[in-house]
Amino acid sequence: MKKLKLIFENKNLRSKILYTLGIIFVYRLMAQVSIPGVNLASLKAVFEQNQFLSIFSLLTGGSAENFSIVLMGLGPYINASIIVQLLTVVIPKFEELSKDGEQGRRKLNSITRWLTLPLALLQSYGTILLLNSQAQLPIIENISDPSVILPIMLSVSAGSVLLMWLGEQISENGLSNGVSLLIFTSIISTVPTALAQNLLVASKDITQLIPVIAIVLLTLGLIIATVLFTDAYRRIPVAYASKSAKGAMSELPIKVNQAGMIPIIFAVSVVTFPTIAAQLMQNSAKPLLQDISSAILTYFSIDKPLYLITLFLLIVGFTYFYVSITFNTEKVADNIQKRGGYIPGIRPGKETAEYLHKVSHRLNFFGGLFIGGIAVIPILAQNLIGTTGSQLPLLISGAGILIIVGVILELIRQVDTHLINQDYSKFL
């Protein structure tokens, strides 16, 4: 209560919170605005019958199930950000921009924005065709007519671009990272409804109450574990031998989870591609394609061990890959040496870089295992329980848990920073 009072008394913090809540309200309002000409009853049936698509709907806060103007959420922007980040390692010009301070960062952000639009158009086309192909009754009539599908593509793409802009406004004038906060809002917006539905079923059949309670406890346990894991660091001591800082000691913190949720995004994109391709081939006139489609859907669906094992291994692999290109141990070792620092017992330069590489490699092993576990356990729990309450674990997927924890921790840090600054300002 004391902290809430301090927050309310801080005019700057109060205005940031209200601004952020206002944009979140606009976003949730947009998620309820359906595109005209869509058969929502047929669309709802598709999401009820397709487990993969139901997960997609949950991550978009139900906007996909409503076929709203923000159908794809911030997916195109996230993909564009990942592509640009990877290009900073491959293309020297992008690498120079990443080192060019604030000006370089703005240019990279501008490139990301421009890349979002073509990705949004491409993704919207694929999503619309996929949803329409899975429906018994057409979700959109005459989908092959360019005059029908093109306006829908433009509307959906414009919705993603608008969400990107709203997220940036939160980052500049509100609290936390705007994009992450909007995704966070999408995830938690579905929790009350789904939980109420499960409890309603449990109230009619008492035997269903145990699975619901088990899933709630499991979800809470995963959230607590993620909180502890997110704040876990390996702190490497660094001593300084320069005259100006002689005898000074500092620490180089290396996060256990250096990759965040990026490996999950990469891995899910890879493992879902065969399923999406198989679903599109189901209605093919060629028997061979139908057989291939049937085999993939039978042995590589989300409830099969092959899918879970592949997903887990890909997450671990992408963890090593992503950290290897984002955490340059040679540059870190060089920066430590330039500042007159060294790791006790390790020679500056090449040996320091090798030591940091070994430490990072070991941390990535545990980080990859944890991220893989977070991604797989909710799906595994759903498959094992096999009841009406089993929808609950996927309500907060592995990526969702990482986002929720990350956003909440960042919000707490920013609020504490504002309150500390307020206390300091009293003495100025």
C-alpha positions as CSV (number, residue, x, y, z in Angstrom):
1,M,0.0,0.0,0.0
2,K,2.9,2.3,0.8
3,K,4.4,1.8,-2.6
4,L,1.0,2.4,-4.3
5,K,0.7,5.7,-2.4
6,L,4.2,6.7,-3.6
7,I,3.3,5.8,-7.2
8,F,0.2,7.9,-7.0
9,E,2.0,10.8,-5.6
10,N,4.7,10.7,-8.3
11,K,3.1,12.8,-11.1
12,N,5.5,11.7,-13.8
13,L,5.1,8.1,-13.0
14,R,1.3,8.4,-12.7
15,S,1.1,10.0,-16.2
16,K,3.3,7.2,-17.7
17,I,1.0,4.5,-16.2
18,L,-2.2,6.2,-17.4
19,Y,-0.7,6.7,-20.9
20,T,0.3,3.0,-21.0
21,L,-3.1,1.8,-19.9
22,G,-4.8,4.1,-22.5
23,I,-2.8,2.5,-25.3
24,I,-3.5,-1.0,-24.0
25,F,-7.2,-0.2,-24.0
26,V,-7.0,0.9,-27.6
27,Y,-5.2,-2.3,-28.5
28,R,-7.8,-4.5,-26.8
29,L,-10.5,-2.6,-28.5
30,M,-8.9,-3.2,-31.9
31,A,-8.7,-6.9,-31.1
32,Q,-12.5,-7.0,-31.0
33,V,-13.1,-5.3,-34.3
34,S,-13.7,-8.1,-36.9
35,I,-13.1,-7.6,-40.6
36,P,-16.4,-7.5,-42.6
37,G,-17.4,-10.4,-44.7
38,V,-15.9,-13.1,-42.4
39,N,-17.9,-16.2,-41.4
40,L,-17.0,-16.1,-37.6
41,A,-19.0,-19.3,-36.8
42,S,-16.9,-21.3,-39.3
43,L,-13.7,-19.6,-38.0
44,K,-14.5,-20.5,-34.4
45,A,-15.0,-24.1,-35.4
46,V,-11.6,-24.2,-37.0
47,F,-9.9,-23.0,-33.8
48,E,-11.8,-25.5,-31.7
49,Q,-10.7,-28.4,-33.9
50,N,-7.1,-27.4,-34.6
51,Q,-4.8,-27.5,-31.6
52,F,-2.0,-25.6,-33.3
53,L,-4.3,-22.8,-34.4
54,S,-5.8,-22.6,-30.9
55,I,-2.3,-21.9,-29.5
56,F,-1.8,-19.2,-32.2
57,S,-5.1,-17.6,-31.1
58,L,-4.1,-17.6,-27.4
59,L,-0.8,-15.8,-28.2
60,T,-2.7,-13.1,-30.1
61,G,-5.1,-12.5,-27.3
62,G,-8.1,-13.9,-29.2
63,S,-7.7,-11.5,-32.1
64,A,-7.1,-14.3,-34.6
65,E,-10.3,-16.1,-33.5
66,N,-12.2,-12.8,-34.0
67,F,-10.4,-12.2,-37.4
68,S,-9.7,-8.7,-36.2
69,I,-7.6,-6.0,-37.9
70,V,-4.8,-7.0,-35.6
71,L,-5.1,-10.7,-36.6
72,M,-1.3,-11.3,-36.7
73,G,-0.5,-9.2,-33.7
74,L,3.1,-8.1,-33.6
75,G,4.4,-11.2,-35.3
76,P,5.7,-9.4,-38.4
77,Y,7.5,-6.8,-36.3
78,I,9.2,-9.4,-34.1
79,N,10.3,-11.4,-37.2
80,A,11.7,-8.2,-38.8
81,S,13.6,-7.4,-35.5
82,I,15.1,-10.8,-35.4
83,I,16.2,-10.6,-39.1
84,V,17.8,-7.2,-38.6
85,Q,19.6,-8.4,-35.5
86,L,21.0,-11.4,-37.3
87,L,22.0,-9.2,-40.2
88,T,24.2,-7.0,-37.9
89,V,26.5,-10.0,-37.6
90,V,26.5,-11.0,-41.3
91,I,26.5,-7.6,-43.0
92,P,29.4,-5.2,-42.1
93,K,27.3,-2.1,-42.8
94,F,24.7,-3.2,-40.3
95,E,27.4,-4.0,-37.8
96,E,28.8,-0.5,-38.1
97,L,25.3,0.9,-37.5
98,S,24.9,-1.2,-34.3
99,K,28.2,0.3,-33.0
100,D,27.2,3.9,-34.0
101,G,25.4,4.7,-30.7
102,E,22.0,6.3,-30.7
103,Q,22.1,7.4,-34.4
104,G,22.9,3.9,-35.6
105,R,20.2,2.4,-33.4
106,R,17.6,4.8,-35.0
107,K,18.7,3.8,-38.5
108,L,18.4,0.1,-37.6
109,N,14.9,0.7,-36.1
110,S,13.9,2.5,-39.3
111,I,15.1,-0.5,-41.3
112,T,13.1,-2.8,-39.0
113,R,9.9,-0.7,-39.5
114,W,10.2,-0.8,-43.3
115,L,10.9,-4.5,-43.3
116,T,7.8,-5.1,-41.1
117,L,5.4,-4.1,-43.9
118,P,6.4,-6.7,-46.6
119,L,6.6,-9.3,-43.9
120,A,3.1,-8.4,-42.7
121,L,1.7,-8.6,-46.3
122,L,3.4,-12.0,-46.8
123,Q,2.3,-13.4,-43.5
124,S,-1.2,-12.1,-43.8
125,Y,-1.6,-13.9,-47.2
126,G,-0.4,-17.2,-45.7
127,T,-2.5,-16.9,-42.6
128,I,-5.7,-16.1,-44.5
129,L,-5.2,-19.0,-46.9
130,L,-4.3,-21.4,-44.0
131,L,-7.4,-20.5,-42.0
132,N,-9.7,-20.7,-45.0
133,S,-8.3,-24.1,-46.1
134,Q,-9.0,-25.6,-42.6
135,A,-12.7,-24.6,-42.6
136,Q,-15.5,-26.9,-43.7
137,L,-17.5,-23.8,-44.7
138,P,-15.4,-21.0,-46.4
139,I,-14.4,-18.3,-43.9
140,I,-14.2,-15.9,-46.7
141,E,-16.1,-16.4,-49.9
142,N,-14.3,-16.1,-53.3
143,I,-10.9,-16.0,-51.5
144,S,-9.1,-16.5,-54.9
145,D,-10.5,-13.2,-56.2
146,P,-7.8,-10.5,-55.8
147,S,-10.5,-7.8,-55.2
148,V,-11.5,-9.8,-52.1
149,I,-8.3,-11.0,-50.5
150,L,-6.2,-7.9,-51.2
151,P,-8.3,-5.4,-49.1
152,I,-8.2,-8.0,-46.2
153,M,-4.4,-8.3,-46.5
154,L,-4.0,-4.6,-46.5
155,S,-6.3,-4.2,-43.5
156,V,-4.6,-6.9,-41.5
157,S,-1.1,-5.6,-42.4
158,A,-2.1,-2.1,-41.5
159,G,-3.2,-3.4,-38.1
160,S,0.2,-4.9,-37.5
161,V,2.0,-1.7,-38.5
162,L,-0.4,0.3,-36.2
163,L,0.4,-2.1,-33.3
164,M,4.1,-1.5,-34.0
165,W,3.6,2.2,-33.7
166,L,1.6,1.9,-30.5
167,G,4.3,-0.2,-29.0
168,E,6.9,2.4,-29.8
169,Q,4.7,5.1,-28.3
170,I,4.6,3.1,-25.0
171,S,8.4,2.7,-25.1
172,E,8.9,6.5,-25.6
173,N,6.2,7.9,-23.3
174,G,5.0,5.0,-21.1
175,L,6.5,2.2,-19.1
176,S,8.5,-0.8,-20.1
177,N,9.1,-2.0,-23.7
178,G,6.0,-1.3,-25.6
179,V,6.1,-4.4,-27.9
180,S,6.7,-6.8,-25.1
181,L,4.0,-5.2,-23.0
182,L,1.4,-5.5,-25.8
183,I,2.3,-9.2,-26.3
184,F,2.0,-9.6,-22.5
185,T,-1.4,-8.1,-22.6
186,S,-2.5,-10.5,-25.4
187,I,-1.4,-13.5,-23.4
188,I,-3.0,-12.6,-20.0
189,S,-6.2,-11.4,-21.6
190,T,-7.3,-14.9,-22.3
191,V,-6.5,-16.3,-18.8
192,P,-9.7,-15.2,-16.9
193,T,-12.0,-16.5,-19.6
194,A,-10.3,-19.9,-20.1
195,L,-10.0,-20.4,-16.3
196,A,-13.7,-19.6,-15.8
197,Q,-14.6,-22.1,-18.5
198,N,-12.5,-24.8,-16.9
199,L,-13.9,-24.1,-13.4
200,L,-17.4,-24.1,-14.9
201,V,-16.8,-27.6,-16.3
202,A,-15.3,-28.7,-12.9
203,S,-18.3,-27.4,-11.0
204,K,-20.6,-29.7,-13.1
205,D,-18.2,-32.7,-12.8
206,I,-16.2,-32.8,-9.6
207,T,-13.7,-35.2,-11.1
208,Q,-12.5,-32.5,-13.5
209,L,-11.5,-30.3,-10.5
210,I,-8.3,-32.2,-9.8
211,P,-6.8,-31.7,-13.4
212,V,-7.7,-28.0,-13.2
213,I,-6.0,-27.5,-9.8
214,A,-3.0,-29.5,-11.1
215,I,-2.6,-27.3,-14.1
216,V,-2.9,-24.1,-12.1
217,L,-0.2,-25.3,-9.7
218,L,2.0,-26.4,-12.5
219,T,1.7,-23.0,-14.3
220,L,2.5,-21.2,-11.0
221,G,5.5,-23.4,-10.5
222,L,6.8,-22.7,-14.0
223,I,6.3,-19.0,-13.4
224,I,8.2,-19.0,-10.1
225,A,11.0,-21.1,-11.7
226,T,11.2,-18.7,-14.6
227,V,11.5,-15.7,-12.2
228,L,14.4,-17.3,-10.4
229,F,16.0,-18.4,-13.7
230,T,15.6,-15.0,-15.3
231,D,17.5,-13.3,-12.5
232,A,20.3,-15.9,-12.4
233,Y,23.7,-14.6,-13.3
234,R,27.3,-16.0,-13.3
235,R,29.3,-13.0,-12.0
236,I,32.9,-13.1,-13.1
237,P,35.3,-10.9,-11.0
238,V,37.3,-8.3,-12.9
239,A,40.3,-6.5,-11.4
240,Y,41.9,-3.3,-12.6
241,A,45.6,-2.6,-12.6
242,S,45.6,1.0,-14.0
243,K,46.8,3.8,-11.8
244,S,43.4,5.5,-11.8
245,A,41.6,2.4,-10.7
246,K,44.3,0.5,-8.9
247,G,43.0,-2.2,-6.6
248,A,39.4,-1.6,-7.9
249,M,37.2,-4.7,-8.5
250,S,34.1,-5.1,-10.5
251,E,32.0,-7.9,-11.8
252,L,31.0,-9.1,-15.3
253,P,27.5,-10.5,-15.0
254,I,26.6,-13.2,-17.6
255,K,23.0,-14.3,-17.6
256,V,22.2,-18.0,-17.5
257,N,19.4,-17.3,-20.0
258,Q,21.2,-15.1,-22.5
259,A,18.9,-15.9,-25.4
260,G,15.5,-15.2,-23.8
261,M,12.6,-16.4,-25.8
262,I,14.3,-16.1,-29.2
263,P,15.2,-19.9,-29.4
264,I,11.5,-20.8,-28.8
265,I,10.5,-18.5,-31.7
266,F,13.0,-20.0,-34.0
267,A,12.2,-23.6,-33.0
268,V,8.5,-23.2,-33.2
269,S,8.8,-21.6,-36.7
270,V,10.8,-24.7,-37.9
271,V,8.6,-27.4,-36.3
272,T,5.3,-25.9,-37.3
273,F,6.3,-25.5,-41.0
274,P,5.8,-29.2,-41.8
275,T,2.4,-29.2,-40.1
276,I,1.2,-26.1,-42.0
277,A,2.4,-27.5,-45.3
278,A,0.7,-30.8,-44.6
279,Q,-2.6,-29.0,-43.7
280,L,-2.4,-27.1,-47.0
281,M,-1.8,-30.4,-48.9
282,Q,-4.7,-32.2,-47.4
283,N,-7.1,-31.1,-50.2
284,S,-4.6,-31.9,-52.9
285,A,-5.8,-33.9,-55.9
286,K,-2.6,-35.9,-56.0
287,P,-2.7,-39.1,-53.8
288,L,1.0,-38.9,-53.1
289,L,0.7,-35.5,-51.5
290,Q,-2.3,-36.6,-49.5
291,D,-0.3,-39.6,-48.2
292,I,2.6,-37.4,-47.2
293,S,0.2,-34.9,-45.5
294,S,-1.5,-37.7,-43.6
295,A,1.9,-39.1,-42.4
296,I,3.1,-35.7,-41.2
297,L,-0.1,-35.0,-39.4
298,T,-0.1,-38.5,-37.8
299,Y,3.5,-38.7,-36.6
300,F,4.5,-35.0,-36.3
301,S,1.5,-33.4,-34.6
302,I,1.8,-31.4,-31.4
303,D,0.7,-34.3,-29.2
304,K,3.3,-36.8,-30.6
305,P,6.7,-37.5,-28.9
306,L,8.5,-36.8,-32.2
307,Y,7.2,-33.2,-32.2
308,L,8.2,-32.6,-28.6
309,I,11.7,-34.2,-28.9
310,T,12.4,-32.2,-32.1
311,L,11.1,-28.9,-30.5
312,F,13.3,-29.5,-27.4
313,L,16.5,-30.3,-29.4
314,L,15.9,-27.3,-31.7
315,I,15.5,-24.9,-28.8
316,V,18.8,-26.1,-27.3
317,G,20.5,-25.8,-30.6
318,F,19.2,-22.3,-31.4
319,T,20.2,-21.2,-27.9
320,Y,23.8,-22.0,-28.7
321,F,23.5,-20.4,-32.2
322,Y,21.8,-17.2,-31.1
323,V,24.2,-16.5,-28.2
324,S,27.2,-17.3,-30.3
325,I,26.3,-14.4,-32.7
326,T,25.1,-11.9,-30.0
327,F,27.7,-12.5,-27.3
328,N,31.1,-11.8,-28.8
329,T,33.6,-13.0,-26.3
330,E,36.6,-11.5,-28.2
331,K,35.0,-8.0,-28.1
332,V,34.2,-8.3,-24.4
333,A,37.8,-9.5,-23.6
334,D,39.2,-6.6,-25.7
335,N,37.0,-4.0,-23.9
336,I,38.2,-5.4,-20.5
337,Q,41.8,-5.1,-21.6
338,K,41.4,-1.6,-23.0
339,R,40.0,-0.4,-19.6
340,G,43.0,-1.9,-17.9
341,G,41.1,-4.8,-16.4
342,Y,41.7,-8.5,-16.2
343,I,40.1,-11.6,-14.8
344,P,42.2,-12.9,-11.8
345,G,44.2,-15.9,-12.8
346,I,43.5,-15.4,-16.6
347,R,45.8,-13.6,-19.0
348,P,44.2,-10.6,-20.8
349,G,43.4,-11.0,-24.5
350,K,43.0,-14.4,-26.1
351,E,43.0,-16.4,-22.9
352,T,40.3,-14.2,-21.5
353,A,38.2,-14.6,-24.6
354,E,38.6,-18.4,-24.4
355,Y,37.7,-18.4,-20.8
356,L,34.5,-16.3,-21.4
357,H,33.6,-18.7,-24.3
358,K,33.9,-21.7,-22.0
359,V,31.7,-20.0,-19.3
360,S,29.2,-18.9,-21.9
361,H,29.1,-22.4,-23.4
362,R,28.4,-24.1,-20.0
363,L,25.7,-21.5,-19.2
364,N,24.1,-22.0,-22.6
365,F,23.8,-25.7,-21.9
366,F,21.7,-25.1,-18.7
367,G,19.9,-22.2,-20.3
368,G,19.0,-24.3,-23.4
369,L,17.7,-27.1,-21.2
370,F,15.6,-24.7,-19.1
371,I,14.1,-22.9,-22.1
372,G,13.4,-26.2,-23.8
373,G,11.8,-27.5,-20.6
374,I,9.6,-24.4,-20.3
375,A,8.4,-24.8,-23.8
376,V,7.7,-28.6,-23.7
377,I,6.3,-29.1,-20.2
378,P,3.0,-27.2,-20.8
379,I,2.4,-29.2,-24.0
380,L,3.4,-32.5,-22.3
381,A,1.1,-31.7,-19.4
382,Q,-1.8,-31.2,-21.7
383,N,-1.2,-34.5,-23.5
384,L,-0.9,-36.4,-20.3
385,I,-4.0,-35.0,-18.6
386,G,-6.3,-35.3,-21.6
387,T,-9.3,-33.7,-19.9
388,T,-11.2,-30.5,-20.4
389,G,-8.9,-28.8,-18.0
390,S,-6.0,-29.6,-20.3
391,Q,-6.5,-26.5,-22.3
392,L,-5.2,-24.4,-19.4
393,P,-1.4,-25.2,-19.7
394,L,-1.3,-23.9,-23.3
395,L,-3.0,-20.8,-22.2
396,I,0.4,-19.6,-21.0
397,S,2.8,-21.3,-23.3
398,G,6.6,-21.5,-22.7
399,A,7.2,-18.3,-24.7
400,G,4.3,-16.7,-22.9
401,I,5.7,-17.5,-19.5
402,L,9.1,-16.0,-20.4
403,I,7.4,-12.8,-21.8
404,I,5.1,-12.4,-18.7
405,V,8.0,-12.8,-16.3
406,G,10.3,-10.5,-18.3
407,V,7.7,-7.8,-18.6
408,I,6.7,-7.8,-15.0
409,L,10.3,-7.7,-13.8
410,E,11.0,-4.8,-16.1
411,L,8.0,-2.9,-14.9
412,I,9.0,-3.4,-11.3
413,R,12.5,-2.2,-12.1
414,Q,11.3,0.9,-13.9
415,V,8.8,1.8,-11.1
416,D,11.5,1.4,-8.5
417,T,13.8,3.6,-10.5
418,H,11.2,6.4,-10.7
419,L,10.6,6.2,-7.0
420,I,14.3,6.3,-6.2
421,N,14.8,9.3,-8.5
422,Q,11.9,11.0,-6.7
423,D,13.6,10.4,-3.3
424,Y,16.9,11.8,-4.6
425,S,15.2,14.9,-6.1
426,K,14.0,15.9,-2.6
427,F,17.6,16.5,-1.6
428,L,18.5,18.6,-4.7
